[in-house]
């Protein structure tokens, strides 16, 4: 296993992993500037450095594996090893992790930094003490930013993360005269301008130029900006040139072969070593998705997008509906905010490509998505506002 030290920041925590929980803060031993946590499993004990590359504290996965796992390995993408009689599987970019036959959810996702994998301190301080030695234990997940009460406060400004798909060396779908990456960037910029005109809405873009951004870095950006909503914009393609229409997707298992193929195509990256894999490899994550509030809110928001797109595009353009799909770019953001992908149309269709590549077409699509965001925000306020709960 690789071991890499980061620059630790002040944090005090002490945890014993096992049946009995005992802890002594390192500061109590006279440490002037506490910078580490103490982890023990059985007779093994280790002090682990804490860093803050992001808004939440994290520890090096390789150091954690060396300290507490019986056997296993670490790359910059996965932590996999045996802890007692069960296998622990953690992946960069997703807050869901597997321990034995159970799936759990962290408030913050593991991530890659400096060629290493980093896991949130909460994995050691909050989760391991509760699940080690308790096979099948029911653990209620924590979500980073619940819809109530913060997002339901009409005085609170929402941070909306706009994610133009693809970019740089990843052109996305190729039309007869345009690239998906350029079309969705144009729509994203128009959407940003629309949202700047909305009250209490701050838009942030994962990319504002023709650059390549990894899947994990897109969701990490959303988390770092403390997003309240994540909207990834894409354009579709089909072998049948007559295919037309728009659809909105939230994270889940593909319900059709068509949805699976779309996810498989969009999950690919230009570099094979960076490719996250096929939709089937999401199975262990998706089994725990029904535990997060943001999944149901994503589905609800997707409905707002579809309705707004239908109103803007007109009845003559097919409404392909709200769908579920195993999209990797949504994983990391979902723990903190409702997240959807908008497939704005088919660039493989000559007429739709012409419309989507035009400045007017891009403005109209952006207006529709902006209207959906405003409508959904008001819906959250109506359902959860004034300290109430959804009826």
Protein Blocks (a to p, Z undefined) as FASTA:
>chain_A
ZZdddddddddddddedjbdcdddfklnopabacbdcddehjbccddddddfbfbdcddf
klmmmmmpmbdcddfkbccddehjbccdddehiabdcehjbccddfbdcddeehiacddf
klmmmmmmmmgopahiacddddfbdfbfklmpmkbccddddddeeeijlnbjadfkbcfk
lmmmmmmmmmmmmmmmpghiacddfbfbdcdddfklmmmmmmmnopabdcdddddddfbl
kbgcdddddddddfbfklmmmmmmmmpcfblklpgbjfklmmmmmmmmmmpfklmmmmmm
mmmmmmmmmmmnopklccebjaddddfklmmmmmmoccddddfbdfkbmklmmmmmpmkl
mmmmmmmmmmmmmmmmmmmmmmmgghiacZZ
